[in-house]
Amino acid sequence: MNQSQKKWWDGDKELRTAGELVSGGGISGAFMTLLYVIIGIVFWSLVGYGLDLLLGTRWIVWLGALIGAAGGFYLVYYHMQHRKTS
């Protein structure tokens, strides 16, 4: 394949996990850090919302959001510590 036929997707053939992206830093690490926190908040807020509907309360959704944010930050911390020991 000559240089003119090279496509943009041929550049990085190595697949990396989310943890490797976070521990590697840079823009991809920052993006994955943000995604860990956002996904944690959304997922656990939905769990809390379901429990609120089931139990007739209104505060569990906020507890779920807090747990999700803490879980997201913990995952980032875990991956950063794992990189230091590897």
N, C-alpha and C positions, 0 to 999 in steps of 0.2 A: 504494500500500500504506500503510495507516494504521499508527500506532504499535503498536496492539494485535496486528497481524498480523506484526510484525517477529520473525524467528526469531533464535536465538543464532548461527547460522552466517552471518547477513547482516552481522555486524560487521566482519570483516576479509576483504575480498575479494582483497587483494594476497597472492599466494603468494611466499614467500621461500625461498631456498636455505639449506642447512645452514650454509654459510660466512657468509651474511648474518646468520643467527641468532647464530652465535658472535661475530662482530665487533660485533654490536649490543649485546651484553652482556645484563644482566638475567637473569631466571629461565630464559628460553628459551635464552639463550647458555650458561648454566651446565649446563643439561640436555643440550644438544648437545655440549658439551665432554666431559661424562661419557660420552655415547654414543660419541663418537669413540674414546675410550680403551678402553672396554669392548668395542666391536666389533673394534677392532684386536687386542686381546688374544685374544679368542675365535677370530677368523679365523686368526691366525698360530699360535695354539696347536694348532688343528686341523690346519694344514699340518705343524707339527712332529710332531704325534701320528702322522700318516700316514707321515712320513719315519722316525719311530722304528719303526713296524711294518715298514716296508720294509727298513730297514737293521739292525734288531735292536738298536738303542740305546735309552737311556732318558733322555737329556739334551737332545735336540733340542726337545722340547716346551717346556722352560723357556726355551731360546733364542728360540723362536717367540713366547712370551709377552712376553719382553723387547723383541723387535723390534716387536711389535704395540703395546705401550705407548709405545715411543719414536715410532713412526709416528703414533699418535693425538695425542700431544703436539706433534709437528711440524706436523700439520695445523692444530691450534688456533693455534700460533705463526704459521704461514703466513697464516691468515685474519686474525689480529690485525694483522700487518704490512701486509697488503694493504689493510686498511681505512684505515690511517694515510696511505698514499700516495694513496688515491682521493679 
